[in-house]
Amino acid sequence: MSECLFCRIVAKEVPADIVLEAGRALAFRDINPQAPTHVLVVPKAHHESAAALAAADDGLADDLLKACHAVAVQEGVAETGYRIVFNTGEGAGQTVFHVHAHVLGGRDLTWPPG
């Protein structure tokens, strides 16, 4: 999908601060971080949302979650705690329609969010 920003990042057509590439996932720093650690983890294959990813039912969601944890370990927030967020749909704040997980950490994360 040549018009998809995250597909273009995966294809290395758009620069990003890549922190992890593992199998079918790619992780890069968010350009508008909301926490000291704010990394986006995307599947290399295009799926519009978390709902579409779940419907694909090919183990990719599991790979993405494992990559999220690997990012948390690498970024040093696995022991103190981190949050994984999927925004699904415009009403939830999804602005790029290529499923992506936000890995957030490095500060106290209050509840409820938003």
N, C-alpha and C positions, 0 to 999 in steps of 0.2 A: 504494500500500500504506500505508494510514493508520496502521498500527501500527509501521511501520519508521521508526526514529529518523532514519536518513540521508535517507529520502524526505521526512520532515517538515522536515529542515534544508534540503533542496533547494527545498521548497515555501515556505520562509521562515516556517514555523509554529513552529519552534524556533530560538532565537537561536544563532548561531555566529560566531566571528571569521573571516569569509570573507576570504581573501587573493587569490583568483583565481576568476573565472568566465569560462570560455572554451568557446564552442560547447556541446558536450554534456557538459562536465565542470565540477565545482565543487570548490574546494579551501578547506579551513578548518583552523585550528590544532587539534591534538589537545588535549583537556582534561587529559591525563595525559602530558605530554611526556617522552620518553626521551632527548632530545638538545636542544641549543639551538634547532635547527630541527627541528620535528616537525609536519608538515602532512599531513592526510589528503586524498586526491584521489579523488573518487567520480564515477561516471557519473550523470547526472541521471536516466537510466532505471534502473529496479530490475533488478538481476541479483544473485542470491544470493551468488555466489562467483566467483573468477577462472576456475574451470572452466566455470561457466555463461556467463561473459562470452566465453570462448574459443569455446564452442559456438554463440554467437549469430552469430559470423562476419560482422559487418556493418561492420567498421572501427572500432568503438567502442574496442577495446583499443588500437589505434594512437592514437586521440584522447586516451585516458587517459594513455598514456605520454608523448605530447607535452606534455600539461598538467603532468605530473610534472616534466619538464625545465624548463618555463616557470616553475614554482614555484621550482626550484633556482636558476635565474638570478635571479629576482626577490628571493629570500631571500639571495643572495650566497654560495651554497655550490657553485655549478656548477664553479668553477675549482679549489677545494680538494678537492672530492670529496663525493659524497652517495650514500646507499643508498636503493633503492626496494624495499619489502617488501610482498608480498601474503600474508596468512595465509589459507589455504583449508581450512576445516573446523575443528571443535572441537579436534581433536588438534594442530593447528598454532597454536592460540591465537585463532582467529577468534571474536569475541564479538558482533559486529553482522553479521547476515547480509544485507548489501548490500555488494557487492564494493567494496573500497577499498584504495588504495595508500598506504603510509606513506612519506613523503619525509623522510629523516633526514639531518642534517648539522650542521656547526658544531663538531664534536669528532672525535677519532680514533675510528673505529668498528672494533672488534676483530673477528677471525675465529678460530674459528667463532662465530657469533652464538648467543645464548641459552644 
